[in-house]
Amino acid sequence: MGLLVCPTGARAAAVFTTNKITSAAVAVSRRHVKSAKIFAVIVNSGNANACTGGQGVRDALKMCDETAKRILDFRFPIFDSKSKTQNPKSKISNRQLAIGNVLVASTGIIGHQLPMKRVLKGISDAAKSLSDSEKAGLDFAHSIMTTDTRCKQALAEVTISGKQVTVAGTVKGAGMIGPNMATTLSFITTDAVINRGLLSEAFKEAIGNSLNKLTVDGHQSTNDTAVILASGLAGNYPIVSRCPRYKKFTQALAGVCDCLVRQMALDAEGATRMFKVVVNGAATVAEASKAARAVADYPLVKCAIHGGDPNWGRIICAVGSSGVRLNQQKLSCKIGNITVFEGGRPKKFDAKKASSIILMPEHTITVDLGAGGCGSFCYGCDLSAGYVKINADYHT
């Protein structure tokens, strides 16, 4: 169980799975995120609470209700941006907090009812452990993990209208990952003063260029949820338009999300390294994205990367079978800074040097389709025997 609380209440925005089958937690949070303020997010790992019918929805709502009750029992130190002090006697009032002011997220095995007795005890224990300490933040990051081998966290600080604004986050996800936020729970917090519409816009753009650009195995889950909470306690001049302050905030947010998604790629199930596929020269951005994903998803490319094999033929084959427009006479491919294919023909290159690039923790594959002026990218990882082992034994 993990519990995230904003004692003053926060403006919130969220992005959810595009899977037609969704968990009870997703169904409930889609409604609750429309509330004017969100005071808490309650998360459980190990059980997806998906395909659990009406009981699953009732359990998700019970999690929200119990969380609302439990955090009312505690007093929180609330930072006053004007006096630069904390008031240790601050308390959320009953008038402020209701079931709709709490979001819920779940991850784990599909098709099992939640063990509510244990869940409710977990909420109680989590509430008693609430703290703004570094340890508490690390505990939360660990609490949402499933097949992850390490927690992922990121932080950015930026000065906006003379005030220091912080953006911080954590994410979980290692398998069933494909563009459209597959099997991901992500929680971002910020103290920026920003209106809800722009917060949502900035968040969707940041997710679009991070979580929605990663593929591990091309699959998506029923539970994917990414949430951002903005407390407004930084005291910066309010961001109410796409002004320079908004640009600074979006850059910080994008940096945090990109850092988190790279950590996910490097901790993907069975992965030993990650890569970025950049496609240029496409007829449209959509086709550039499609070609980049085709390469990142291609099992033969992923296996070659696992073995450090600079097999450019598999990359070209993946692009050619993706269905996008290309000019074969202008088609080119680079591994790192080494051109391996150009003008529709293979180019002589140092295979050992190319292999050493592939064996690095991260490298970039660049393809130019020669069909236009648009580009896009996708993150991927290698495919190892470890991935098969993890997923063969996942349920049994």
Secondary structure as GFF3:
##gff-version 3
##sequence-region A 1 396
A	DSSP	beta_strand	2	16	.	.	.	ID=ss1
A	DSSP	alpha_helix	24	32	.	.	.	ID=ss2
A	DSSP	beta_strand	38	47	.	.	.	ID=ss3
A	DSSP	alpha_helix	53	72	.	.	.	ID=ss4
A	DSSP	beta_strand	75	80	.	.	.	ID=ss5
A	DSSP	beta_strand	85	91	.	.	.	ID=ss6
A	DSSP	three_ten_helix	99	101	.	.	.	ID=ss7
A	DSSP	beta_strand	102	109	.	.	.	ID=ss8
A	DSSP	alpha_helix	116	128	.	.	.	ID=ss9
A	DSSP	alpha_helix	134	143	.	.	.	ID=ss10
A	DSSP	beta_strand	152	160	.	.	.	ID=ss11
A	DSSP	beta_strand	163	172	.	.	.	ID=ss12
A	DSSP	beta_strand	185	190	.	.	.	ID=ss13
A	DSSP	alpha_helix	196	208	.	.	.	ID=ss14
A	DSSP	three_ten_helix	211	213	.	.	.	ID=ss15
A	DSSP	beta_strand	225	230	.	.	.	ID=ss16
A	DSSP	alpha_helix	244	266	.	.	.	ID=ss17
A	DSSP	beta_strand	274	282	.	.	.	ID=ss18
A	DSSP	alpha_helix	285	297	.	.	.	ID=ss19
A	DSSP	alpha_helix	299	306	.	.	.	ID=ss20
A	DSSP	alpha_helix	312	320	.	.	.	ID=ss21
A	DSSP	beta_strand	332	335	.	.	.	ID=ss22
A	DSSP	beta_strand	338	342	.	.	.	ID=ss23
A	DSSP	beta_strand	345	346	.	.	.	ID=ss24
A	DSSP	alpha_helix	351	358	.	.	.	ID=ss25
A	DSSP	beta_strand	362	368	.	.	.	ID=ss26
A	DSSP	beta_strand	374	381	.	.	.	ID=ss27
A	DSSP	alpha_helix	385	392	.	.	.	ID=ss28
###
